[in-house]
Amino acid sequence: MKQRELFLQADAALRSVIDRITPDELMRPAPADWAVTSNPTVRDVVAAHARDEAWVPDVLLGRTIEDAGGTYDGDLLGDDPIAAYDRLNDTATAAVQEDLNPEKVVHLSYGDFTLREYLEHISIYRAFQAWSIARHLGWDFALPAALVETLEEVIGPQIDGFREMGVFPPAVPVPEDADRETRLLGAVGYWVPKD
């Protein structure tokens, strides 16, 4: 299932970014639309990703928000946010590597989808957040070439449909000689030139 490969690549890219975040960087302000808290910090963004990772095994099992109750309420990061995130990431990775039925219906907060579609949705979130967080923190970072290729293959034909759903902003123009990553980022509306 190509969506499994996409998830594992996107999840690994996000983890590679989160694992580089220093304690000082965790306390930096983050864009308001990256978290549900007011005046979010990078730690709040990592907390949102930790919660998303925590949900993966339950979603794959077909559990609903009602089934989980308050399991994922509160602070999942504790005193060592990066290590806590990594533990949740390990569990999510293991769950996705199980024998999965891509057409199984799973239950998300915004509706019911096939497992295949769910993996696409959360892979988009992870891949472009990895790039966005690294850029926000001023790092020199590029999405892995294999991830860019898989995103193009799986998500590329669906970009306009995702845009109509509000997932992606309008496309942005990129230089004619842009590399593959930049073309993809432009197509999904994320690319901005370096300062």
C-alpha positions in Angstrom: 0.0 0.0 0.0 1.6 3.2 -1.2 -0.1 5.2 1.5 1.7 3.2 4.2 5.0 4.1 2.5 3.9 7.8 2.4 3.0 7.8 6.0 6.3 6.3 7.2 8.3 8.7 5.0 6.3 11.8 6.2 6.3 10.7 9.8 10.1 10.1 9.7 10.6 13.6 8.2 8.6 15.2 10.9 10.4 13.3 13.6 13.8 14.3 12.2 12.7 17.9 12.6 11.1 17.6 16.0 14.2 15.7 17.3 16.3 18.8 16.4 14.3 21.2 18.4 16.1 22.7 21.4 14.5 23.6 24.7 14.9 27.3 23.8 13.2 26.7 20.4 10.3 24.9 22.0 9.4 28.2 23.8 9.5 30.3 20.6 6.1 31.7 19.4 4.5 29.7 16.6 2.0 30.8 14.0 -1.5 31.1 15.5 -3.1 28.7 13.0 -0.7 25.9 13.9 -2.3 25.1 17.3 -5.7 25.4 19.0 -4.2 27.3 22.0 -4.0 31.1 22.0 -0.5 32.5 21.6 1.0 29.1 20.7 4.6 28.2 21.1 6.6 25.6 19.2 6.0 23.3 22.2 2.2 23.6 21.6 2.8 22.5 18.0 4.8 19.5 19.1 2.1 18.7 21.6 -0.5 18.7 18.8 1.7 16.3 16.8 2.2 14.1 19.9 -1.6 13.9 20.2 -1.9 13.1 16.6 0.7 10.3 16.9 -1.1 8.9 20.0 -4.3 8.6 18.1 -2.9 6.6 15.2 -3.2 3.1 16.7 -6.7 3.7 18.0 -7.9 5.1 14.6 -6.4 2.1 12.8 -8.4 -0.2 15.2 -11.6 1.7 14.3 -12.0 3.4 17.6 -13.9 6.7 17.9 -13.4 9.8 20.0 -16.2 8.5 22.2 -14.4 5.2 22.6 -11.2 6.9 23.7 -12.9 9.3 26.1 -10.3 11.5 27.8 -7.4 9.2 27.1 -5.5 11.9 25.2 -6.5 14.9 27.2 -3.9 17.0 29.0 -0.2 17.3 28.5 1.3 14.2 26.7 4.8 15.7 26.6 5.7 16.1 30.3 9.2 17.2 31.3 11.0 15.7 28.3 8.8 16.7 25.3 11.0 15.3 22.6 11.4 11.9 24.2 7.7 11.8 24.9 7.0 12.6 21.3 9.5 10.0 20.1 7.8 7.3 22.2 4.4 8.1 20.7 6.0 8.2 17.2 7.5 4.7 17.8 4.0 3.3 18.7 2.3 4.9 15.7 5.0 3.6 13.4 4.6 0.1 14.7 0.8 0.3 14.3 1.1 1.4 10.7 3.5 -1.4 9.9 0.9 -4.0 10.9 -1.2 -5.9 8.3 -3.8 -3.3 7.4 -6.9 -3.3 5.1 -6.6 -0.1 3.1 -10.4 -0.1 2.5 -11.4 -0.4 6.2 -13.5 2.5 7.3 -12.0 4.6 10.2 -13.6 7.3 12.2 -12.0 10.8 12.3 -13.2 14.0 14.0 -14.3 15.3 10.6 -16.0 12.2 9.2 -15.5 8.6 8.2 -12.9 7.7 5.6 -11.0 4.6 4.4 -7.8 3.8 6.1 -6.0 4.6 2.9 -7.5 8.1 2.9 -6.7 8.5 6.6 -3.0 7.8 5.9 -3.0 10.3 3.1 -4.5 13.0 5.3 -2.1 12.5 8.2 0.9 12.2 5.8 0.1 15.6 4.3 -0.1 17.1 7.8 3.3 15.6 8.8 5.2 16.3 5.6 4.3 19.9 5.2 4.6 20.7 8.9 8.1 19.2 8.9 9.1 21.7 6.2 7.1 24.6 7.8 8.5 24.0 11.3 12.1 23.9 10.0 11.6 27.0 8.0 9.9 28.8 10.9 13.0 28.0 13.1 15.3 29.3 10.3 16.9 25.9 9.6 18.4 24.8 6.3 16.1 21.8 5.6 14.7 20.0 2.6 12.2 17.2 2.5 13.8 13.9 1.6 13.8 13.2 -2.1 12.0 9.9 -1.7 9.2 11.6 0.3 8.8 14.3 -2.4 8.6 11.6 -5.0 5.9 9.7 -3.1 4.0 12.9 -2.3 3.9 13.7 -6.0 2.7 10.2 -6.8 0.0 9.8 -4.2 -1.0 13.4 -3.5 -0.1 15.1 -6.7 -3.2 14.1 -8.7 -5.4 15.1 -5.8 -4.0 18.6 -5.0 -6.9 20.5 -6.6 -9.4 18.3 -4.7 -7.7 18.8 -1.4 -7.5 22.6 -2.2 -11.3 22.6 -2.7 -11.7 20.9 0.7 -9.6 23.7 2.3 -6.5 21.6 3.0 -4.2 23.6 0.7 -4.0 27.3 0.1 -3.8 28.6 -3.5 -0.8 27.5 -5.5 2.1 30.0 -5.6 4.4 30.6 -8.5 7.9 29.3 -8.3 11.0 30.0 -10.4 11.1 28.3 -13.8 14.3 26.5 -12.8 12.9 25.3 -9.4 13.8 21.9 -8.1 11.3 19.1 -7.5 10.7 20.0 -3.8 10.1 23.7 -4.6 7.6 22.8 -7.4 5.7 20.6 -5.1 5.7 23.2 -2.3 4.5 25.8 -4.8 1.7 23.5 -6.1 0.3 23.1 -2.5 0.7 26.7 -1.7 3.5 26.5 0.9 6.6 27.7 -0.9 7.9 31.1 -0.1 11.3 32.4 -1.3 14.1 32.6 1.3 14.7 36.0 2.8 
